[in-house]
């Protein structure tokens, strides 16, 4: 088990991690509000913290990973009303689609996936504790948290209560004691899902759900809470106030992680700008693993900027195409090594032993995936150098290459890539490029057949000419021990 450090948003510093229980990490991640299809911003956050989870396991830690689903709130209800669908049925459908989409990006399922509607008794009990100890008050069936009763409020976000008072809008609910007070329980409205409570029928406010689910599945104090930077205020700030106010604990989450923002050519995602892209659009265009690789090539705390070109009004994800080419390089390297067969036991070249220790050191330093990815590139470069060598100790070279392939897959798993068979990835990539470039596959196959006939007749001049014609069509001919194949040139 490798010790590690992480950047804690509350302390605003990188600190050494100290677990509540030796060898174990309890981690809670704010998941989706399921009222619409998932977009690439949702995928980025899910990838970021799935990578943290994978990294911790690579470092030898036993991780309990909890990611919630907000299956009832204002957004869910309003959207269901717009489309004329039952809100809980609609939410369940989008939750299933979300998990399907995340699987395309190699995001592992959480160990626990709690839903709001499955935790109503725990939520009601938590609100009751807040009312009983004076942190909350009821008004006409609604229950509000009284922010002034929690002096540390604002410590995570850096916001001050006086500033929040001054910035309050004129139309603030006058029943609240302070403009910053927020809803814990909302009284039932006609046609909305509702549940029984001491204050009458109603449903939970947004923030209270995570406080109830963390204590249910991780305890009143746990190790790591994670989410997008946009959740720091008010959501995470309110979670701290609720949880510490209800249970009297001095610490709720001991460490806070927040991923950076996702932008497209310097602009924040927004429907008005036309740069909100669904998960399907990304995965269909370049493959889900390319998005994953692009994300882990950046540090989870840094902003990530996509480059997009528009051709005939259609988006072309140029940054992801580069990531796709990088992945093809790795998979092509693995395919060449795999084709060598069993290497047997014995010593290997020392320079091939660097990848796993380098990745371990990088991921133990606030999950520094760009450094781990750079180590993967160095290992693949060494592998291709060895593949090109002809003389020397062939058995040593074969064992060394086998070790590099094994370690590439091990480190790849730690960041969520290189899990496919190389032939599967490379074939799917060729199919995508064929579609996107409208390549006439039948014409390619005819030329390959003509080339094979020319080679059989020992007309190598003609065979080379056909290879040149294919190259002009952006087709690379691959003569392998198993026969002739082809790929699309980038």
Secondary structure, 3 states (H helix, E strand, C coil): CCCCEEEECCCCEEEECCCCCCCEEEEEECCCECCCCCEHHHHHHHHHHHHHHHHHHHCCCEEEEEECEECCCHHHHHHHHHHCCCHHHHHHHHHHHHHHHHHHCCCCCCCECCEHHHCHHHHHHHHHHHHHCCCEEEECCEEEECHHHCCCCCCCCCCCHHHHHHCCCCCCCCCCCCCCCEEEEEECCCCCCCECCCCCCEEECCCHHHHHHHHHHCCCCEEEEEEEHHHHHHHHHHHHHHHHHHHCCCCCEEEEEEECCEEECCEECCCCCCCCCEHHHHHHHHCHHHHHHHHHCCCCCCCEEECEEEECCEEEEHHHHHHHHHHHHHHHHHHHHHCCCCCCCCCCCHHHHHHHHHHHHHHCECCCHHHHHHHHHHHHHHHHHHHHCCCCCHHHHHHHHHHHHHHHHHHHHHHCCCCCCHHHHHHHHHHHHHHHCCCCHHHHHHHHHHHHHHHHCCCHHHHHHHHHHHHHCCEEEEEECCEEEEEECC
